[in-house]
Amino acid sequence: MSGIPGTAVVQVTNLSSAVSSEQMRTLFGFLGDIEELRLYPPDNAPLSFSSKVCYIKYRDPSSVGVAQHLTNTVFIDRALIVVPCAEGDDAAIGVVLCCTPFQHCETIAPSPPTEKRPCLISYGS
């Protein structure tokens, strides 16, 4: 069962900079139907980063609990960290409000969410 009741979104951190959206969709698509997947920075980002973060919204919230079992699975060259995320309700934002502000351009691996610092994601319609 996921840590946030009813959520259909997971945050995947500690991703290799070489990972692509297609690879993430293939890996996590085996666990349930994906409604939306967002990889930051995106595949076509002009700058290179040492790490990436991915948000996956499943059609069925029960897939979140299954996806969490991929935590510590080595993918490419890093152990994945998969945590449930609360889904924001402001569809106009359409961006990720990460758990930790970006300190450096080279690092995009936010801390796991907590009660005081939830990780919100909002999907546009």
Secondary structure, DSSP 4 states (H G I P E B T S, - for coil): --SSTT--EEEEEEEETT--HHHHHHHHHTTS-EEEEEEES-TT-SS--SEEEEEEEESSTHHHHHHGGGTT-EETTEE-EEEEEEEPS-TTT-SEE-SS----TT---PPPP-SSS--EE----
